[in-house]
Amino acid sequence: MTSPEQASALDRHSPSAAITGGVTPPADTELLGLVTIAAHFFVEDLNIESIRQIKVTYETGDLRPRLARYHRDVDAAFRGWNGAWLDPRFRAFDITGFLPTIAVPILALQGADDPYGTDEQLHVFAANVTAPIATRLIPGAKHSPHLEAKDTTLAAITDFIADLQAGFPT
């Protein structure tokens, strides 16, 4: 068993939250748990409609300058993401078959008002993993509960980490 200083919990948001099942921690650490925020495991009609709408906001609103603070080539970053989701071939995206490979306890969080996914993402996640999982729908939050409901989200993550340290109830 590794020491607490070497142990870790992994926290991911949105698409990267969905692909963390294939992440391997460094050899000198032990991954104790996984926190996902607004993960997408399959495409829903709501995803596509919201991504169509955000394209208009990007082209006509203040989204582009806001994103430019974080991306050197904001147009390439946005169009790459937006174009991938709106490509008709992307409708086949479904990684639920990989969920049983996750072998650590999971906390799955999603905003109750997420415009990019429904709580069906949480239900499918819980139904397809073999590891212990706790799901939380965060009231008053959209796609980024860690920003929109900071206190609630932080409390859920803090409690999860405490549970991990105590041996996580199965």
Helices and strands as residue ranges (DSSP letters): E 7-13, H 15-18, G 20-22, E 30-37, H 45-60, H 63-68, H 74-86, G 88-92, G 96-101, E 106-111, H 120-128, E 133-138, H 145-148, H 150-165
